[in-house]
């Protein structure tokens, strides 16, 4: 596979010129010169072992004729982003010159075929040891399709984050309640007015299990109370049960986990936002600009005269 970032066509000159043709033979030789150069270029691709040419620009009719003559498949991709993804998929280097590619600039694919899904034709490139893959999602409605896309995006990001940090925490609000429980114990030892700030910070962490309890149909007051009682007994993995009739469950045993690094950055960004708001000591209200108000009824000085 050879990937050309520019189009496969005859390059025009930078300056304008005038060609004087005196007879029909000169006209035929003039057009034959362009065809000969394109023929030599496409033949050099075939000699280099190229079976597929991917172009990032337009493909002229003469180039298409000789590509068909030498049985070379041509694929046009106008998007620079998609062209870059194709280069990573096939392992090729985008070529910006018009000439035969070097061996290290060529890529490889096992198969290229066109398949139709939901009345749309898709060009599918298959290769082994590819670092990029495409997931095709299909749905009956746009809303469900958006939810599927969001779920796939979250799953891919989780896998990417796990490659950096493989640590997880119990989910279902268990981590937030445990942090709130430990902050309450710490707040009881803080003297002065700082104790109120620590206790309010612990209370703010209850919002995650509270929302989970409300969305699952539980009474959030009973859910928070039962979670605190379980965590005081040392059951740090207890969280909100959103599926069965019980209020709490062991999140670790039910494989309900949150990524530790993601949870840490979420808490850090939350604290940064709160500190930024607390640093605001004055709010200036913007007033509507304009000159003095005119008389009622829209009349002016000329109307009075």
Order of alpha helices (4+ residues) and beta strands (2+ residues): beta-alpha-beta-alpha-beta-alpha-beta-beta-alpha-beta-alpha-alpha-alpha-alpha-beta-beta-beta-alpha-alpha
